[in-house]
Amino acid sequence: MAIDYRTERFQKVIVCGIPCDFSDMRIDRSTVPEGRYQYEVADDNESQGDPSRVRLGIMVNFLGMLISDVPLPLINDNVLWLQEGDFEWM
């Protein structure tokens, strides 16, 4: 079940220097305002709750969703592999 963007309370994070809204729930994409970018975050394979990659969609190890005003730097297979310091909780 996905929740409504307009009613969700987001946590602020910075991903690769880009401010984003983060939710640990799946957001109904149809409720996100036009012009905002939507991504899903996966944790590491050990399920420790550490963000490891960002994609447009995550099926395995879903950790949460990111919403940003500018696009994140996805590469090659449309994934952003996160290194230490790339994902900062505010």
C-alpha positions in Angstrom: 0.0 0.0 0.0 1.3 3.4 -0.9 0.5 6.6 1.1 -0.4 10.1 0.0 2.5 12.5 -0.4 0.3 15.4 0.8 -0.3 13.7 4.2 3.1 12.2 4.9 5.6 13.7 7.3 9.0 13.6 5.8 12.5 13.5 7.3 15.0 15.9 5.6 18.1 14.2 4.2 21.0 15.3 1.8 21.9 12.8 -0.9 25.1 13.7 -2.8 24.7 17.3 -1.8 21.1 17.5 -2.9 18.4 18.2 -0.2 15.6 15.6 -0.3 12.5 14.6 1.6 12.7 11.0 2.9 9.9 8.6 4.0 10.3 5.0 5.0 6.9 4.3 3.3 6.1 3.9 -0.4 4.5 7.1 -1.7 1.7 7.0 -4.2 3.5 8.6 -7.2 0.2 10.2 -8.4 0.1 12.3 -5.3 3.6 13.9 -5.7 3.5 17.4 -7.2 4.6 17.7 -10.8 8.2 18.8 -11.3 9.5 16.9 -8.2 11.7 13.8 -8.7 10.9 10.5 -7.0 13.3 7.8 -6.1 13.4 4.7 -4.0 16.2 3.7 -1.6 17.5 0.2 -0.8 19.5 -0.7 2.3 22.5 -3.0 2.2 22.2 -6.7 1.8 22.6 -7.3 5.5 19.5 -5.2 6.1 21.2 -3.0 8.7 19.2 0.1 7.6 22.1 1.7 5.8 21.2 3.3 2.5 23.2 1.6 -0.2 21.6 2.5 -3.6 19.0 4.8 -5.1 16.9 3.9 -8.2 13.6 4.8 -9.7 12.1 1.6 -8.3 13.4 -0.9 -5.7 11.9 -4.3 -5.2 14.5 -5.9 -2.8 15.7 -4.3 0.5 13.3 -1.3 0.2 14.3 1.3 2.8 12.3 4.3 1.7 11.5 7.0 -0.8 13.2 10.2 -1.7 11.5 13.3 -3.2 13.8 16.1 -4.6 13.5 19.3 -6.5 16.4 18.4 -8.8 17.5 15.1 -10.3 19.9 12.8 -8.5 23.0 11.7 -10.5 21.9 8.2 -11.5 24.4 6.5 -13.8 24.7 3.5 -16.2 21.8 1.2 -15.2 19.9 4.1 -13.6 21.3 3.5 -10.2 23.1 5.7 -7.7 25.5 3.6 -5.6 25.9 5.4 -2.3 29.3 5.7 -0.7 30.0 6.8 2.9 28.9 10.4 3.3 26.6 10.4 0.3 23.5 10.1 2.4 23.2 12.4 5.4 20.3 12.4 7.9 19.4 15.9 9.0 
